[in-house]
């Protein structure tokens, strides 16, 4: 009989023979999930690998969404427009001129070069 094998992130890896699943459990590498009740009580339903040192961190939704580069800027008049986060670090609520500090001056020529390289001549 074969048992489905899952990674520590609950991703399906494939099927393994039941005797291999029992060996993985005996060596402390995997956890076996068994049926709790009914006629087939105790039957192995799946094997889930434990996380080991060196395994990558579990994937999160944030990994696919990327980093947020904007935030709600609180103005004195009560409005909350979107503003860009500075590249150098955190946003201070007292700093009303965050837009002036978006990038260091040394990066300006690089940005302009990339921008000019993206432009095409009109035909």
N, C-alpha and C positions, 0 to 999 in steps of 0.2 A: 504494500500500500504506500502511496506517495503522500507527502505533506507539503503544503505551500510554505515557502520560506520568505520572510520579510526582513528588510534591513531595520536598523534602529530608528529610521525615519518613517517606518511603516510603508516602504515601497516594496512592491512585489519583486522578488528576485528569481523565482522559478520554483520547481518542485524537486524535493529530495526524498529518498527512501526513508521510511519511518525509523529504521535502525540508525541512520545517520543523524536524524533529529534527536534521538535518545542519547547518542554520543555527544552531540553539541550541548545538550542539557547537563550531562554528567561532567563535562569539562568546564561548565560555567560560562559558556560562550553564548548560549541562547536560552530563551524562556519558552517553554511549551505551553500553549493554550489548549486546554482540554474542555470537552463538552461537560456541562455541569449536571444535567439531569436527563431523565428519560431512559429509554431502553439502552442507548449507546453511551451511557455515563462513563466518563474517563477516556473516551476516544480522543486522540490528538487531532485538533482542528488546524493548527498552524504553529510554526516556529518563528519566533521574533528574535533576531540577533541583538545582543547587548551592545551598547556603545563602548568602543575600546579606545585606549589612548592613541592619538594620532588620527582618529576618524574626523572628517570635517564636521563643522557645526551644522545643525539642521537648517535647511532652507526656510526663509521667512518670506512673507509677501513683500516686505521692504526691500529685499534683495532684487526683486524684479521691478519695483517701482522707481528705484533710484533715490537719490538724496533730494530733499526738499530745499529749494533755493529761494523760496519766497515765504513770507509770513504776513500776518495781519498787523499792520502798523496802527497804533492807537494815537490819534491826533487829539489836541486839546479841545477842539470843537465837538468831539464825540464821534466823528467819522472814523471808519476803520478800513482804509484802502490797503491793497496788497502792496508790499515793498520787497525788494530783493535783499537777501542776507548778505552781509559783507563777507568777502573771501577770507579775511583775516581772523575771524572768530565769531564771538557771540554778539547779539544785538542788545544794546542797552535801551531800556524804555525811556530814559531821560534824553537820549541822543535823538534830536529831531532832524538831524542832517545825515542820516544813515546813507542816503543815496549818494552823498559826496565821497564816501569811503568804500566803494564797492571793490576796488582792486588797487594794488600798489602802483605807483607811477612807472615803475620799471617794466610792468607788463603791458603798458599802453602801446608801445611800438609793435609788440608781438600781435596784439589784437588787431591793430590797424593793418598789418601785413596780411593776416588771415582774411580780414574783411576785403581788402583790395584783391587778393587772389581769387576770391569768390565772385567778383564782379565780372561780367562779360560785356564786350562791346556791342552796341546796338548795330544791327545789320542794315 
